[in-house]
């Protein structure tokens, strides 16, 4: 019997009797390898999605004319906070 180079799967010779334990061993190795590859693929896809989101935000900031108030913060109280900006009375908000 020989083994494969990379995964060390068991390769019986043509004259050897088939052994279910060898087949199960090979299937377990293949199953672990595929599962590991899928986990790596999932992590890489998550990283790609995060990069795409950041690039989209950067593109919007550079190339899109965002008007109005795209950012809003709401406080229950302004105690102990310093606020700088211009009061927009019709819209009842501080604009920076």
DOLO-629942 format. One record per residue (C-alpha): residue in one letter; x, y, z. Coordinates in steps of 0.001 Angstrom, whole numbers, padded with zeros to 6 digits, always signed. Layout:
// residues N
AXYZ...
// end
This chain:
// residues 96
X+000000+000000+000000X+001164+003515-000787X-000081+006919+000324X-000897+010031-001666X+001646+012804-001534X-000385+015641-000008X-003251+014225+002046X-001602+010885+002853X-004663+008991+001616X-004248+005253+001643X-003818+003723-001822X-004043-000063-001840X-002242-001960-004556X-004266-003934-007110X-003392-007194-005383X-004444-005984-001925X-007820-006827-000449X-010153-003845-000116X-010312-002711+003503X-013321-000693+004663X-011158+000904+007385X-008865+002338+004686X-011853+003714+002745X-013300+005280+005903X-009898+006759+006766X-009672+008326+003304X-013221+009697+003466X-012555+011234+006902X-009419+012960+005601X-011278+014276+002545X-014192+015466+004689X-011852+017375+007033X-010013+018922+004082X-013206+020099+002381X-014594+021470+005652X-011372+023397+006279X-011431+024828+002761X-015042+025932+003206X-014194+027681+006489X-011316+029533+004822X-013604+030499+001924X-016223+031849+004350X-013629+033976+006183X-012251+035294+002908X-015742+036167+001669X-016432+038044+004909X-013195+040020+004466X-014080+040772+000832X-017547+041982+001881X-016024+044273+004529X-013554+045727+002016X-016360+046269-000512X-018422+048132+002108X-015475+050382+002975X-014748+051082-000691X-018408+051919-001316X-018382+054371+001588X-015164+055942+000315X-016606+056235-003206X-019736+057910-001825X-017647+060352+000190X-015521+061317-002818X-017841+061183-005825X-021418+061586-004619X-022905+064949-003752X-024536+064197-000444X-026884+067006+000486X-029126+067435+003461X-028169+065848+006735X-026690+062400+006149X-025508+062127+009772X-027553+062507+012910X-026831+062134+016624X-029576+062185+019214X-028983+062952+022895X-031430+062793+025775X-029666+065759+027333X-026828+068107+026443X-025643+068362+030058X-021842+068213+030297X-021488+068431+026504X-019983+071202+024434X-021788+071876+021202X-020387+073853+018281X-022192+074696+015103X-024993+076793+013694X-028566+076457+014918X-030946+075739+012034X-034203+076969+013513X-036614+075683+010808X-035155+072177+011039X-034573+072380+014809X-030997+071111+014619X-027371+072155+015019X-025383+072054+011805X-021619+071846+011734
// end
